[in-house]
Amino acid sequence: MLKKSILFKIIIGVISIIMVAGLFTGCSSKKESAPASTSKSEVTVKVGAAVVPHAEILNFIKPKLKQEGINLEVVVLDDEAQLNPALQTKAIDANYFQHVPYYESVAKEKGYNFVVAAKVHVEPIGLYSQKIKSKDELKEGATIAIPNNPSNEYRSLVLLQSQGLIKLKEGIANFAATPRDIVENPKKLKFVEVDSAQLTRSLPDVDGAIINTNFILEAKIDPKTALFREDANSPYANDLFVRKGEESRPEIKKIGEILTSPDVKKFIQDKYGVAVVPAF
């Protein structure tokens, strides 16, 4: 029979081995049950935009969106008219280049079903000229170039009407009018309908042209040189458009929220002055 002292040592040794084994088993178990990483996966959102100021504004908010887990891809196409088809075919998630009257002028014919996710800024259109310094210098029979798309053509004629240069007939609807709708034209102004993107190039050939500010900025023309322009109450705000039903996507709501933040308002005011006016 083993002595009591030896038996006691054996028992203590066995207990120690069991305790140590249990300790390692517990550590292993805890390690295996550690929670998985909870880092949020990044979401990529493609937004089609005009070069100026739209793409510049979007690029300004990219770092802020990155912090929110949104990778913003700004897509600029050579032909802005393709930004709506791109949204329709889901090549992009949103576009930012147009106002509601323009959208409504093409939506029915093209079968678009988009909605506004954010109202961002107004680009007041104005009359520019390389030949005269004020509207009072417009001579009888002067030639004015105007945009050839329905909504901006109407917008241009309304601007001329606000300056007392023409008068449109009553009851014009749907933001659609052409020079044929002019009922009073005391200076007998002549009108040339030109693609919006080509209007700055038409300046040497006409007495004046009514041009959207984004094209003025792209052409490096000082917007302050406009003989006259729309005021800040213009209804032609440039909006962020998305396919109907997707305006509630969290990432779209976040983009809209940041696009209409105080930081963006200050950026627009500091960078563009009178050329671009925040609409929020």
C-alpha positions in Angstrom: 0.0 0.0 0.0 1.3 3.5 -0.9 2.1 5.8 1.8 -0.5 8.5 2.5 2.0 11.2 1.6 2.7 9.7 -1.8 -1.0 9.1 -2.5 -1.8 12.7 -1.6 0.9 14.0 -4.0 -0.5 11.8 -6.8 -4.0 13.1 -6.2 -2.9 16.7 -6.2 -0.9 16.2 -9.4 -3.9 14.7 -11.2 -6.1 17.5 -10.1 -3.5 20.1 -11.3 -3.4 18.4 -14.7 -7.2 18.5 -15.0 -7.3 22.1 -14.0 -4.6 23.1 -16.5 -6.3 21.2 -19.3 -9.6 22.9 -18.5 -7.9 26.3 -18.6 -6.5 25.7 -22.1 -9.8 24.3 -23.3 -11.6 27.3 -22.0 -9.2 29.7 -23.8 -9.6 27.8 -27.0 -13.4 27.9 -26.7 -13.3 31.6 -26.0 -11.1 32.2 -29.0 -13.3 30.2 -31.3 -16.5 32.0 -30.2 -15.0 35.5 -30.7 -17.4 37.6 -32.8 -16.7 38.1 -36.5 -15.6 41.5 -37.7 -18.5 44.0 -37.8 -16.9 46.3 -40.3 -19.5 47.7 -42.7 -19.1 46.8 -46.4 -18.8 49.7 -48.8 -21.6 50.4 -51.3 -20.7 51.8 -54.7 -23.1 54.3 -56.3 -22.7 55.6 -59.8 -24.1 59.1 -60.5 -24.1 60.5 -64.0 -23.4 64.3 -64.1 -22.6 67.3 -66.3 -19.0 68.4 -66.0 -19.6 71.8 -64.4 -20.8 72.4 -61.7 -22.5 69.0 -61.1 -19.4 66.7 -61.3 -17.4 69.2 -59.3 -20.0 69.3 -56.5 -20.2 65.5 -56.4 -16.5 65.2 -56.2 -16.5 67.6 -53.3 -18.8 65.3 -51.3 -16.9 62.1 -52.1 -14.7 62.1 -49.0 -17.8 62.6 -46.7 -19.6 59.8 -48.4 -16.6 57.6 -48.0 -16.8 58.0 -44.3 -20.4 56.8 -44.5 -19.4 53.6 -46.4 -20.5 54.9 -49.8 -18.1 54.8 -52.8 -19.3 57.5 -55.1 -18.4 57.1 -58.8 -19.0 60.2 -60.8 -19.8 59.4 -64.4 -19.4 62.1 -67.1 -20.5 61.4 -70.6 -19.6 63.4 -73.7 -23.3 63.8 -74.6 -25.4 64.9 -71.6 -28.5 63.7 -73.4 -27.4 60.1 -72.8 -27.6 60.5 -69.0 -31.3 59.8 -68.9 -31.0 56.7 -71.1 -28.1 55.5 -68.9 -30.3 55.9 -65.8 -33.2 54.1 -67.6 -30.9 51.1 -68.5 -29.4 51.0 -65.0 -25.9 51.8 -66.2 -26.0 54.4 -63.4 -27.9 54.7 -60.2 -28.8 58.4 -60.4 -28.2 61.4 -62.5 -27.6 65.1 -61.7 -27.7 67.5 -64.6 -31.3 68.5 -65.3 -34.3 70.4 -63.9 -37.9 69.2 -63.7 -39.2 71.1 -66.8 -36.5 69.5 -68.9 -37.2 66.1 -67.5 -40.9 66.5 -68.1 -40.3 67.6 -71.7 -38.7 64.3 -72.6 -40.0 61.8 -70.1 -43.3 60.9 -71.8 -41.8 60.4 -75.2 -38.9 58.3 -73.9 -40.9 56.4 -71.3 -38.8 57.5 -68.3 -40.2 57.0 -64.8 -37.8 59.0 -62.5 -38.3 61.0 -59.4 -36.3 63.8 -57.7 -34.2 62.6 -54.7 -32.7 66.1 -54.0 -33.2 69.7 -55.2 -29.7 71.1 -55.3 -29.0 74.3 -57.3 -30.1 76.8 -59.9 -27.9 77.9 -62.8 -29.4 81.2 -63.8 -29.4 81.5 -67.6 -28.4 84.8 -69.1 -27.9 86.7 -72.3 -24.2 86.9 -73.4 -22.7 88.9 -76.2 -19.4 89.6 -77.8 -20.8 92.6 -79.7 -22.8 94.7 -77.3 -22.5 95.8 -73.7 -26.2 96.2 -72.7 -29.6 95.2 -73.9 -30.3 98.8 -75.0 -27.7 98.3 -77.7 -29.7 95.6 -79.4 -30.6 96.9 -82.8 -33.7 96.2 -84.8 -33.4 92.9 -86.5 -30.6 91.6 -84.1 -30.1 87.9 -84.1 -30.4 86.0 -80.8 -29.3 82.4 -80.4 -31.5 80.3 -78.0 -31.4 76.6 -76.8 -33.2 74.2 -79.1 -34.6 71.9 -76.4 -38.2 72.7 -75.5 -37.9 73.5 -71.8 -34.8 75.8 -72.1 -36.2 77.4 -75.2 -39.3 78.4 -73.3 -37.1 79.5 -70.4 -35.1 81.7 -72.7 -38.2 83.4 -74.2 -39.6 84.0 -70.8 -36.3 85.7 -69.8 -36.5 87.9 -72.9 -40.1 88.7 -72.0 -39.2 89.7 -68.5 -36.8 92.2 -70.0 -39.5 93.7 -72.2 -38.0 92.6 -75.4 -40.8 90.3 -76.5 -44.2 89.1 -75.4 -45.5 85.6 -75.6 -49.1 84.5 -76.2 -51.2 83.7 -73.2 -51.9 80.1 -72.0 -48.7 78.4 -72.9 -48.5 75.1 -71.0 -45.9 72.5 -70.2 -42.9 74.9 -70.4 -43.0 74.6 -74.2 -42.8 77.6 -76.5 -40.9 78.6 -79.7 -40.5 81.9 -81.5 -43.8 81.2 -83.2 -45.5 81.9 -79.9 -44.2 85.5 -79.8 -47.1 87.9 -80.3 -45.1 91.2 -79.8 -41.5 91.7 -81.0 -40.9 95.5 -81.2 -37.2 95.2 -82.2 -38.1 92.5 -84.8 -35.5 90.2 -83.2 -34.5 87.1 -85.2 -34.0 83.8 -83.4 -31.6 80.9 -84.1 -32.2 77.6 -82.4 -28.9 76.0 -81.4 -27.9 72.9 -79.4 -27.3 74.1 -75.8 -23.8 72.8 -75.7 -22.9 74.8 -78.9 -24.3 78.2 -77.8 -21.0 79.5 -76.5 -19.4 78.8 -79.9 -22.2 80.7 -81.6 -21.3 84.0 -79.9 -19.1 85.4 -82.7 -21.9 84.9 -85.2 -24.9 86.4 -83.4 -25.7 89.6 -81.5 -26.4 87.7 -78.4 -27.1 84.2 -77.0 -29.0 82.9 -74.0 -26.8 80.3 -72.4 -27.0 78.0 -69.4 -24.4 78.8 -66.8 -22.8 75.4 -66.8 -21.8 75.9 -70.4 -20.6 79.4 -69.6 -18.3 77.9 -66.9 -17.1 75.1 -69.1 -16.1 77.7 -71.8 -14.2 79.8 -69.1 -16.5 82.8 -69.7 -17.1 85.0 -66.7 -20.7 84.6 -65.7 -20.7 88.2 -64.5 -20.5 89.4 -68.1 -24.1 88.4 -68.7 -26.1 91.4 -69.9 -29.0 90.1 -67.8 -29.9 86.8 -66.2 -32.6 85.0 -64.2 -32.9 85.8 -60.6 -32.6 83.4 -57.7 -36.4 82.7 -57.8 -36.0 80.6 -61.0 -38.1 77.4 -60.9 -35.3 75.6 -62.9 -33.4 73.9 -60.0 -31.0 71.2 -61.0 -32.0 68.0 -59.2 -30.6 64.5 -58.3 -32.9 62.1 -60.2 -33.3 58.3 -59.6 -35.6 55.6 -60.9 -39.0 55.7 -59.1 -39.0 53.4 -56.1 -35.3 53.8 -55.4 -35.4 57.2 -53.7 -35.7 55.4 -50.4 -32.4 53.5 -50.8 -30.3 54.4 -47.7 -27.3 55.3 -49.9 -29.4 57.5 -52.2 -31.0 59.3 -49.1 -27.5 59.8 -47.7 -26.2 61.4 -51.0 -29.2 63.7 -51.1 -28.7 64.6 -47.5 -25.1 65.6 -48.0 -25.8 67.3 -51.3 -28.1 69.7 -49.4 -25.9 70.2 -46.4 -24.5 73.6 -45.2 -21.0 72.5 -46.3 -22.2 72.1 -49.9 -24.1 75.4 -49.8 -20.9 77.2 -48.7 -18.8 75.4 -51.4 -21.3 76.5 -54.1 -21.4 80.1 -52.9 -17.6 80.3 -52.5 -16.7 78.6 -55.8 -19.3 79.9 -58.2 -20.7 83.1 -56.9 -23.6 84.5 -59.0 -23.2 81.6 -61.5 -24.7 78.9 -59.3 -27.3 79.5 -56.6 -28.1 76.9 -53.9 -31.7 75.8 -54.1 -32.0 74.5 -50.5 
